[in-house]
Amino acid sequence: MQIEVYESDAEALDAAAALVESTLLATPNARPVVGIAGGRGGRALMLALSGRAGLPWTRTRFCVIDEPCGGAGEDPSNRQLLREHLLAPRGLVPAPAEGADGAAVWEADVRAAAGPELTFDLLVLALGEGGELGVLDADAVARADPAAAVVRGARRIGLGPAALRNARRVIVVVVGGQRSQALAAAVHPGAGAALPAGLVLPSERVTWFADRAAAAELLRDAHPAPA
């Protein structure tokens, strides 16, 4: 299992953005679909991506991986973050969808983009302080149907276990010392399987990027490779 570790959060985010760009340029899909995290971590990812001039902006469809349920103003809207911090800088701002039900608008949007099974060409995720990935925390994973592409909670709706497993390519970013314990728990042998991270552990399909602060717990027990 390999995680790429960088000295700073800016370096980790830039490396993740570079991989997003190269992945989209190499995909055989003429209209690739990307799901990106929201919240504070997602905003940092969006800002890093907004500067990638070589990314195929005009033919890529971007969605957020979760969104508040109910009407506007109850919780921050990740769709609004996407418009403001990723699409607007490139002149690709869609008209805001009408309707008060944020959950229905979000689900219609992702199903129109990624198909009924929600098969994304690329998911760009941010590991939360509690080990969550979007709407999926440990409790949600335990309760959710493993075949569910969408999971709806009391306050938010988002991608379910099947959507994370079905994605053709996944990038997970972990930055900040407040996430060091979550990262260590996520990738610890045996422990991560019960957490959301167990759905997207590092593999040929999944790449993880972390800064040194987030990797502190992992590096504490690391040993140099044999010469």
PAMARGU-83675 format. One record per residue: residue number from 1; residue in one letter; x, y, z of N, C-alpha, C in turn. Coordinates in Angstrom, 3 decimals, decimal comma. Layout:
BEGIN
- k_r_npx_npy_npz_capx_capy_capz_cpx_cpy_cpz
- NUM_A_X_Y_Z_X_Y_Z_X_Y_Z
...
This chain:
BEGIN
- k_r_npx_npy_npz_capx_capy_capz_cpx_cpy_cpz
- 1_M_0,848_-1,191_0,000_0,000_0,000_0,000_0,884_1,241_0,000
- 2_Q_0,667_2,147_-0,926_1,512_3,319_-1,061_0,696_4,591_-1,014
- 3_I_1,177_5,543_-0,184_0,577_6,869_-0,092_1,666_7,880_-0,417
- 4_E_1,382_8,827_-1,302_2,345_9,857_-1,643_2,282_10,960_-0,594
- 5_V_3,431_11,251_0,029_3,495_12,236_1,104_4,356_13,418_0,660
- 6_Y_3,832_14,636_0,875_4,514_15,861_0,485_4,737_16,734_1,716
- 7_E_5,718_17,618_1,637_6,067_18,448_2,785_4,927_19,367_3,201
- 8_S_4,204_19,915_2,253_3,164_20,900_2,575_1,834_20,515_1,952
- 9_D_0,769_21,138_2,447_-0,543_20,893_1,866_-0,613_21,408_0,437
- 10_A_0,057_22,544_0,162_0,036_23,088_-1,195_0,669_22,118_-2,188
- 11_E_1,764_21,476_-1,787_2,424_20,514_-2,677_1,551_19,283_-2,902
- 12_A_0,903_18,807_-1,848_0,029_17,641_-1,981_-1,151_17,948_-2,893
- 13_L_-1,746_19,110_-2,713_-2,892_19,500_-3,545_-2,479_19,699_-4,997
- 14_D_-1,310_20,287_-5,213_-0,842_20,502_-6,581_-0,559_19,168_-7,274
- 15_A_0,024_18,224_-6,542_0,289_16,906_-7,119_-1,016_16,192_-7,469
- 16_A_-2,013_16,315_-6,594_-3,317_15,709_-6,881_-3,942_16,340_-8,114
- 17_A_-3,870_17,669_-8,208_-4,437_18,369_-9,364_-3,735_17,962_-10,652
- 18_A_-2,423_17,773_-10,597_-1,679_17,338_-11,781_-2,126_15,951_-12,231
- 19_L_-2,401_15,061_-11,269_-2,862_13,722_-11,627_-4,282_13,773_-12,200
- 20_V_-5,133_14,646_-11,664_-6,462_14,825_-12,247_-6,328_15,225_-13,709
- 21_E_-5,475_16,195_-13,972_-5,296_16,676_-15,336_-4,813_15,562_-16,263
- 22_S_-3,766_14,842_-15,866_-3,222_13,798_-16,736_-4,211_12,653_-16,917
- 23_T_-4,986_12,346_-15,878_-5,985_11,282_-15,977_-7,073_11,647_-16,979
- 24_L_-7,549_12,875_-16,919_-8,610_13,298_-17,826_-8,111_13,404_-19,267
- 25_L_-6,871_13,807_-19,447_-6,317_13,876_-20,795_-6,152_12,492_-21,416
- 26_A_-5,951_11,482_-20,557_-5,710_10,128_-21,061_-6,976_9,284_-21,154
- 27_T_-8,093_9,738_-20,567_-9,292_8,903_-20,567_-9,854_8,743_-21,969
- 28_P_-10,326_7,535_-22,299_-10,921_7,334_-23,620_-12,315_7,936_-23,754
- 29_N_-12,916_8,304_-22,639_-14,253_8,894_-22,671_-14,168_10,319_-23,216
- 30_A_-14,914_10,584_-24,272_-14,887_11,921_-24,871_-15,518_12,973_-23,970
- 31_R_-16,402_12,550_-23,035_-17,056_13,470_-22,107_-16,885_12,938_-20,680
- 32_P_-15,665_13,025_-20,144_-15,418_12,450_-18,818_-16,229_13,142_-17,725
- 33_V_-16,578_12,360_-16,710_-17,383_12,860_-15,590_-16,559_12,757_-14,311
- 34_V_-16,454_13,861_-13,601_-15,649_13,947_-12,382_-16,554_14,284_-11,212
- 35_G_-16,442_13,529_-10,123_-17,104_13,861_-8,871_-16,067_14,403_-7,911
- 36_I_-16,321_15,554_-7,304_-15,336_16,190_-6,442_-15,940_16,504_-5,078
- 37_A_-15,096_16,370_-4,060_-15,534_16,629_-2,694_-15,960_18,074_-2,522
- 38_G_-16,812_18,300_-1,526_-17,205_19,647_-1,147_-16,584_20,023_0,184
- 39_G_-17,147_20,991_0,834_-16,657_21,425_2,129_-15,304_22,113_2,029
- 40_R_-14,630_22,253_3,168_-13,350_22,959_3,208_-12,279_22,237_2,393
- 41_G_-12,227_20,901_2,527_-11,249_20,142_1,763_-11,516_20,207_0,279
- 42_G_-12,779_20,119_-0,095_-13,140_20,198_-1,501_-12,825_21,561_-2,090
- 43_R_-13,041_22,611_-1,316_-12,730_23,959_-1,804_-11,250_24,066_-2,127
- 44_A_-10,388_23,535_-1,278_-8,947_23,576_-1,547_-8,606_22,807_-2,820
- 45_L_-9,254_21,668_-3,023_-9,040_20,910_-4,249_-9,503_21,688_-5,475
- 46_M_-10,665_22,321_-5,370_-11,177_23,100_-6,500_-10,232_24,235_-6,862
- 47_L_-9,698_24,927_-5,862_-8,782_26,026_-6,136_-7,505_25,520_-6,797
- 48_A_-7,013_24,343_-6,364_-5,824_23,772_-6,991_-6,102_23,384_-8,435
- 49_L_-7,275_22,841_-8,689_-7,632_22,431_-10,051_-7,862_23,628_-10,971
- 50_S_-8,355_24,728_-10,428_-8,727_25,871_-11,271_-7,534_26,440_-12,025
- 51_G_-6,316_26,191_-11,536_-5,133_26,710_-12,211_-4,526_25,773_-13,242
- 52_R_-5,133_24,613_-13,473_-4,573_23,650_-14,437_-5,061_23,998_-15,842
- 53_A_-4,259_24,728_-16,576_-4,663_25,209_-17,898_-4,852_24,075_-18,892
- 54_G_-4,128_22,958_-18,717_-4,215_21,866_-19,680_-5,379_20,923_-19,480
- 55_L_-6,112_21,095_-18,408_-7,250_20,224_-18,142_-8,327_20,440_-19,215
- 56_P_-8,945_19,369_-19,719_-9,956_19,533_-20,783_-11,272_20,084_-20,242
- 57_W_-11,274_21,371_-19,949_-12,387_21,997_-19,254_-13,701_21,887_-20,009
- 58_T_-13,686_22,183_-21,292_-14,946_22,308_-22,023_-15,642_20,981_-22,261
- 59_R_-14,931_19,863_-22,150_-15,570_18,571_-22,381_-15,721_17,731_-21,116
- 60_T_-15,362_18,288_-19,959_-15,461_17,558_-18,693_-16,682_18,017_-17,919
- 61_R_-17,415_17,076_-17,363_-18,587_17,391_-16,536_-18,199_17,204_-15,069
- 62_F_-18,334_18,247_-14,265_-18,007_18,198_-12,848_-19,280_18,155_-12,005
- 63_C_-19,271_17,301_-10,974_-20,359_17,224_-9,998_-19,731_17,211_-8,609
- 64_V_-20,525_17,568_-7,607_-20,077_17,398_-6,227_-20,584_16,062_-5,703
- 65_I_-19,868_15,499_-4,721_-20,194_14,148_-4,260_-21,276_14,124_-3,192
- 66_D_-21,624_15,284_-2,631_-22,736_15,323_-1,685_-23,291_16,726_-1,609
- 67_E_-24,496_16,846_-1,053_-25,200_18,129_-1,033_-26,233_18,103_0,099
- 68_P_-26,564_19,266_0,693_-27,572_19,294_1,741_-28,948_18,870_1,222
- 69_C_-29,716_18,262_2,101_-31,124_17,993_1,806_-31,931_19,245_2,155
- 70_G_-33,121_19,340_1,611_-34,017_20,428_1,971_-33,715_21,708_1,224
- 71_G_-34,215_22,818_1,757_-34,141_24,097_1,067_-32,817_24,796_1,253
- 72_A_-32,674_25,886_0,543_-31,455_26,675_0,600_-31,287_27,304_1,980
- 73_G_-30,025_27,478_2,385_-29,723_28,166_3,622_-29,572_27,269_4,834
- 74_E_-29,947_25,982_4,747_-29,845_25,108_5,909_-28,403_24,685_6,155
- 75_D_-27,687_24,303_5,115_-26,292_23,912_5,171_-25,595_24,520_3,969
- 76_P_-24,274_24,702_4,035_-23,568_25,231_2,862_-23,763_24,319_1,648
- 77_S_-23,965_24,909_0,493_-24,176_24,155_-0,732_-22,857_23,873_-1,424
- 78_N_-22,558_22,601_-1,632_-21,346_22,240_-2,362_-21,467_22,565_-3,846
- 79_R_-22,684_22,537_-4,369_-22,874_22,909_-5,771_-22,508_24,379_-5,981
- 80_Q_-22,806_25,204_-4,982_-22,424_26,612_-5,074_-20,908_26,766_-5,010
- 81_L_-20,253_25,992_-4,130_-18,792_26,005_-4,074_-18,192_25,639_-5,431
- 82_L_-18,754_24,615_-6,057_-18,262_24,171_-7,359_-18,361_25,297_-8,386
- 83_R_-19,500_25,978_-8,404_-19,674_27,073_-9,366_-18,675_28,194_-9,098
- 84_E_-18,526_28,573_-7,826_-17,726_29,750_-7,495_-16,227_29,512_-7,633
- 85_H_-15,757_28,328_-7,216_-14,317_28,123_-7,091_-13,696_27,271_-8,195
- 86_L_-14,497_26,567_-8,975_-13,930_25,746_-10,038_-14,437_26,163_-11,411
- 87_L_-15,750_26,323_-11,556_-16,311_26,583_-12,876_-16,249_28,064_-13,268
- 88_A_-16,558_28,957_-12,337_-16,560_30,388_-12,664_-15,213_30,892_-13,155
- 89_P_-14,086_30,498_-12,526_-12,794_30,984_-13,032_-12,510_30,583_-14,469
- 90_R_-13,203_29,564_-14,972_-13,015_29,118_-16,345_-14,181_29,509_-17,253
- 91_G_-15,077_30,330_-16,749_-16,203_30,776_-17,564_-17,194_29,673_-17,878
- 92_L_-17,309_28,688_-16,994_-18,167_27,529_-17,247_-19,270_27,427_-16,205
- 93_V_-19,883_28,555_-15,868_-20,866_28,571_-14,789_-22,242_28,224_-15,335
- 94_P_-22,814_27,073_-14,929_-24,172_26,747_-15,357_-25,188_27,568_-14,566
- 95_A_-26,352_27,723_-15,123_-27,418_28,416_-14,397_-27,824_27,593_-13,188
- 96_P_-28,010_28,222_-12,014_-28,436_27,469_-10,832_-29,757_26,757_-11,098
- 97_A_-29,829_25,494_-10,658_-31,050_24,714_-10,864_-32,179_25,282_-10,009
- 98_E_-33,356_25,292_-10,560_-34,518_25,774_-9,815_-35,029_24,665_-8,892
- 99_G_-35,685_25,075_-7,828_-36,285_24,102_-6,925_-35,701_24,190_-5,535
- 100_A_-36,525_23,955_-4,521_-36,091_24,084_-3,139_-35,444_22,826_-2,596
- 101_D_-35,710_21,673_-3,216_-35,199_20,411_-2,693_-33,796_20,170_-3,221
- 102_G_-32,793_20,532_-2,402_-31,411_20,374_-2,822_-31,042_18,940_-3,104
- 103_A_-31,628_17,993_-2,354_-31,321_16,579_-2,558_-31,786_16,114_-3,936
- 104_A_-33,002_16,499_-4,323_-33,531_16,081_-5,617_-32,733_16,694_-6,759
- 105_V_-32,359_17,966_-6,615_-31,573_18,638_-7,651_-30,218_17,963_-7,797
- 106_W_-29,555_17,684_-6,662_-28,244_17,029_-6,702_-28,340_15,652_-7,349
- 107_E_-29,308_14,832_-6,942_-29,394_13,475_-7,481_-29,691_13,485_-8,975
- 108_A_-30,566_14,383_-9,412_-30,850_14,476_-10,847_-29,597_14,880_-11,613
- 109_D_-28,808_15,754_-11,019_-27,593_16,233_-11,667_-26,565_15,112_-11,829
- 110_V_-26,310_14,351_-10,751_-25,279_13,316_-10,846_-25,736_12,140_-11,705
- 111_R_-27,017_11,830_-11,683_-27,497_10,723_-12,528_-27,476_11,117_-14,004
- 112_A_-27,758_12,378_-14,301_-27,678_12,830_-15,687_-26,239_12,802_-16,185
- 113_A_-25,287_13,080_-15,285_-23,881_13,121_-15,681_-23,252_11,742_-15,733
- 114_A_-23,458_10,940_-14,691_-22,725_9,685_-14,537_-23,554_8,441_-14,839
- 115_G_-24,811_8,602_-15,242_-25,643_7,462_-15,582_-26,359_6,885_-14,377
- 116_P_-27,310_5,988_-14,606_-28,130_5,466_-13,505_-27,339_4,723_-12,442
- 117_E_-26,201_4,114_-12,812_-25,372_3,392_-11,837_-24,326_4,293_-11,193
- 118_L_-24,273_5,548_-11,605_-23,296_6,525_-11,099_-21,867_5,998_-11,247
- 119_T_-21,457_5,795_-12,476_-20,099_5,362_-12,779_-19,293_6,572_-13,219
- 120_F_-18,442_7,063_-12,327_-17,631_8,240_-12,605_-16,312_7,832_-13,253
- 121_D_-15,833_8,662_-14,166_-14,497_8,445_-14,713_-13,445_8,736_-13,658
- 122_L_-13,744_9,686_-12,775_-12,793_10,073_-11,733_-13,542_10,638_-10,538
- 123_L_-13,158_10,182_-9,354_-13,627_10,780_-8,106_-12,426_11,420_-7,418
- 124_V_-12,599_12,654_-6,958_-11,553_13,372_-6,232_-12,102_13,642_-4,835
- 125_L_-11,613_12,896_-3,853_-12,187_12,888_-2,512_-11,235_13,527_-1,506
- 126_A_-11,788_14,032_-0,413_-11,003_14,581_0,691_-11,399_13,847_1,965
- 127_L_-10,434_13,227_2,626_-10,708_12,517_3,874_-10,967_13,521_4,988
- 128_G_-12,089_13,349_5,695_-12,447_14,253_6,775_-11,739_13,927_8,077
- 129_E_-11,891_14,818_9,049_-11,233_14,639_10,342_-11,673_13,373_11,055
- 130_G_-12,925_12,955_10,814_-13,420_11,727_11,430_-13,309_10,516_10,524
- 131_G_-12,587_10,641_9,419_-12,439_9,540_8,482_-13,541_9,451_7,456
- 132_E_-14,416_10,460_7,399_-15,537_10,417_6,462_-15,083_10,786_5,048
- 133_L_-15,832_10,279_4,085_-15,669_10,635_2,676_-17,030_11,094_2,171
- 134_G_-17,210_12,406_2,071_-18,515_12,933_1,720_-19,528_12,628_2,802
- 135_V_-20,663_12,075_2,413_-21,718_11,751_3,368_-21,426_10,452_4,112
- 136_L_-20,443_9,701_3,674_-20,149_8,393_4,263_-19,192_8,519_5,438
- 137_D_-19,711_8,285_6,651_-18,853_8,075_7,806_-18,976_6,610_8,199
- 138_A_-18,327_6,220_9,298_-18,326_4,806_9,673_-19,736_4,278_9,913
- 139_D_-20,589_5,086_10,564_-21,962_4,646_10,826_-22,748_4,492_9,525
- 140_A_-22,563_5,442_8,608_-23,288_5,369_7,342_-22,871_4,146_6,534
- 141_V_-21,580_3,819_6,559_-21,105_2,636_5,847_-21,703_1,377_6,446
- 142_A_-21,790_1,337_7,788_-22,354_0,162_8,453_-23,834_-0,009_8,139
- 143_R_-24,560_1,116_7,974_-26,003_1,054_7,727_-26,345_0,879_6,256
- 144_A_-25,487_1,372_5,382_-25,837_1,466_3,966_-25,832_0,106_3,281
- 145_D_-26,710_-0,039_2,306_-26,686_-1,181_1,411_-25,406_-1,077_0,582
- 146_P_-24,545_-2,107_0,572_-23,302_-2,025_-0,208_-23,534_-1,752_-1,686
- 147_A_-24,729_-2,082_-2,177_-25,039_-1,861_-3,594_-25,633_-0,485_-3,863
- 148_A_-25,769_0,348_-2,818_-26,389_1,665_-2,986_-25,415_2,648_-3,621
- 149_A_-25,841_3,287_-4,705_-25,017_4,317_-5,336_-25,218_5,672_-4,674
- 150_V_-26,357_5,838_-3,996_-26,691_7,088_-3,311_-27,140_6,766_-1,895
- 151_V_-26,674_7,562_-0,938_-27,069_7,412_0,466_-27,644_8,739_0,934
- 152_R_-28,807_8,686_1,571_-29,454_9,904_2,067_-29,563_9,843_3,577
- 153_G_-28,988_10,851_4,239_-29,088_10,957_5,679_-30,106_12,000_6,078
- 154_A_-30,089_12,394_7,360_-31,059_13,359_7,854_-30,821_14,745_7,267
- 155_R_-29,565_15,093_7,015_-29,240_16,454_6,565_-28,586_16,509_5,187
- 156_R_-27,966_15,387_4,730_-27,226_15,440_3,479_-27,494_14,192_2,642
- 157_I_-27,298_14,331_1,352_-27,381_13,217_0,426_-26,046_13,141_-0,311
- 158_G_-25,586_11,937_-0,637_-24,293_11,842_-1,303_-24,053_10,477_-1,903
- 159_L_-22,877_10,319_-2,475_-22,512_9,068_-3,114_-22,419_7,947_-2,089
- 160_G_-22,964_6,782_-2,456_-22,933_5,612_-1,596_-21,785_4,682_-1,922
- 161_P_-21,708_3,537_-1,227_-20,581_2,615_-1,406_-20,384_2,160_-2,848
- 162_A_-21,463_1,877_-3,565_-21,325_1,369_-4,929_-20,674_2,401_-5,845
- 163_A_-21,015_3,672_-5,680_-20,422_4,710_-6,528_-18,923_4,824_-6,296
- 164_L_-18,486_4,682_-5,037_-17,051_4,737_-4,760_-16,332_3,534_-5,351
- 165_R_-16,967_2,365_-5,257_-16,328_1,159_-5,809_-16,318_1,162_-7,331
- 166_N_-17,351_1,737_-7,951_-17,497_1,669_-9,403_-16,668_2,698_-10,157
- 167_A_-16,170_3,716_-9,468_-15,410_4,770_-10,152_-14,195_4,172_-10,850
- 168_R_-13,950_4,624_-12,061_-12,831_4,084_-12,832_-11,489_4,510_-12,245
- 169_R_-11,440_5,690_-11,655_-10,210_6,197_-11,048_-10,603_7,028_-9,843
- 170_V_-9,804_6,932_-8,762_-10,097_7,663_-7,525_-8,820_8,319_-7,020
- 171_I_-8,949_9,561_-6,574_-7,862_10,276_-5,903_-8,382_10,708_-4,538
- 172_V_-7,622_10,409_-3,487_-7,994_10,797_-2,122_-6,907_11,722_-1,585
- 173_V_-7,302_12,886_-1,086_-6,369_13,864_-0,550_-6,603_14,008_0,953
- 174_V_-5,509_14,023_1,711_-5,582_14,164_3,172_-4,555_15,212_3,582
- 175_V_-5,016_16,355_4,057_-4,088_17,419_4,451_-4,471_17,964_5,828
- 176_G_-3,437_18,316_6,604_-3,657_18,909_7,919_-3,453_17,930_9,054
- 177_G_-2,797_18,396_10,113_-2,504_17,536_11,252_-3,732_17,003_11,952
- 178_Q_-4,873_17,694_11,842_-6,102_17,245_12,483_-6,641_15,964_11,852
- 179_R_-6,080_15,571_10,713_-6,518_14,343_10,036_-5,507_13,205_10,170
- 180_S_-4,468_13,397_10,974_-3,414_12,382_11,051_-3,927_11,077_11,652
- 181_Q_-4,764_11,149_12,681_-5,295_9,927_13,278_-6,286_9,254_12,340
- 182_A_-7,076_10,052_11,632_-8,026_9,484_10,679_-7,296_8,758_9,559
- 183_L_-6,201_9,325_9,071_-5,425_8,679_8,014_-4,812_7,381_8,509
- 184_A_-4,231_7,407_9,699_-3,623_6,195_10,239_-4,658_5,093_10,422
- 185_A_-5,839_5,447_10,929_-6,894_4,451_11,113_-7,404_3,919_9,783
- 186_A_-7,473_4,799_8,786_-8,030_4,404_7,496_-7,191_3,344_6,805
- 187_V_-5,879_3,456_6,928_-5,007_2,547_6,169_-4,364_1,469_7,031
- 188_H_-4,681_1,456_8,333_-4,118_0,414_9,204_-4,654_-0,943_8,769
- 189_P_-3,782_-1,944_8,650_-4,250_-3,265_8,200_-5,424_-3,775_9,029
- 190_G_-6,509_-4,062_8,365_-7,687_-4,606_9,034_-8,649_-3,548_9,516
- 191_A_-8,133_-2,432_10,022_-9,015_-1,413_10,598_-9,767_-0,649_9,526
- 192_G_-9,101_-0,317_8,420_-9,720_0,508_7,390_-10,891_-0,148_6,702
- 193_A_-10,977_-1,480_6,769_-12,035_-2,182_6,043_-13,420_-1,787_6,532
- 194_A_-13,549_-1,397_7,822_-14,850_-1,031_8,370_-15,153_0,450_8,203
- 195_L_-14,215_1,211_7,653_-14,370_2,644_7,481_-14,654_2,964_6,010
- 196_P_-15,134_4,176_5,732_-15,342_4,552_4,327_-14,102_4,356_3,475
- 197_A_-12,930_4,586_4,052_-11,678_4,438_3,300_-11,471_3,017_2,802
- 198_G_-12,117_2,043_3,455_-11,988_0,665_2,998_-12,512_0,459_1,587
- 199_L_-13,345_1,379_1,119_-13,888_1,299_-0,241_-12,900_1,810_-1,282
- 200_V_-11,917_2,613_-0,845_-10,990_3,243_-1,791_-9,566_3,241_-1,247
- 201_L_-9,117_2,119_-0,712_-7,741_2,033_-0,233_-6,777_2,117_-1,416
- 202_P_-5,552_2,587_-1,180_-4,591_2,728_-2,278_-4,427_1,446_-3,077
- 203_S_-4,446_1,583_-4,395_-4,347_0,435_-5,303_-3,994_0,974_-6,682
- 204_E_-4,020_0,126_-7,695_-3,769_0,608_-9,051_-4,844_1,603_-9,494
- 205_R_-6,038_1,481_-8,925_-7,153_2,357_-9,284_-7,220_3,603_-8,422
- 206_V_-6,608_3,558_-7,250_-6,778_4,610_-6,242_-5,415_5,153_-5,807
- 207_T_-5,258_6,476_-5,841_-4,027_7,124_-5,379_-4,355_8,068_-4,235
- 208_W_-3,571_7,975_-3,164_-3,747_8,848_-2,004_-2,595_9,851_-1,950
- 209_F_-2,929_11,116_-1,654_-1,939_12,168_-1,450_-2,118_12,728_-0,039
- 210_A_-1,011_12,927_0,669_-1,077_13,508_2,014_0,063_14,495_2,193
- 211_D_-0,137_15,474_3,067_0,988_16,305_3,459_1,626_15,690_4,706
- 212_R_2,805_16,213_5,080_3,550_15,604_6,186_2,787_15,686_7,497
- 213_A_2,024_16,756_7,689_1,257_16,884_8,930_0,207_15,795_9,034
- 214_A_-0,500_15,530_7,953_-1,532_14,492_7,968_-0,926_13,104_8,109
- 215_A_0,292_12,920_7,617_0,939_11,609_7,662_1,760_11,403_8,926
- 216_A_1,663_12,320_9,900_2,522_12,261_11,086_2,409_10,931_11,826
- 217_E_1,173_10,440_12,028_0,993_9,182_12,746_1,584_8,013_11,964
- 218_L_1,431_8,015_10,656_2,002_6,944_9,839_3,518_6,994_9,848
- 219_L_4,080_8,194_9,731_5,532_8,329_9,661_6,204_8,011_10,995
- 220_R_5,453_8,129_12,082_6,024_7,848_13,395_6,545_6,414_13,490
- 221_D_5,846_5,484_12,849_6,239_4,080_12,910_6,896_3,589_11,620
- 222_A_7,195_4,536_10,707_7,792_4,133_9,433_9,256_3,774_9,599
- 223_H_9,729_2,870_8,765_11,137_2,463_8,759_11,708_2,708_7,368
- 224_P_12,967_3,133_7,275_13,571_3,346_5,953_13,596_2,051_5,159
- 225_A_13,444_2,186_3,832_13,538_1,005_2,975_14,959_0,483_2,989
- 226_P_15,143_-0,855_2,885_16,496_-1,421_2,861_17,311_-0,851_1,715
- 227_A_18,591_-0,627_1,937_19,470_-0,077_0,902_19,697_-1,105_-0,192
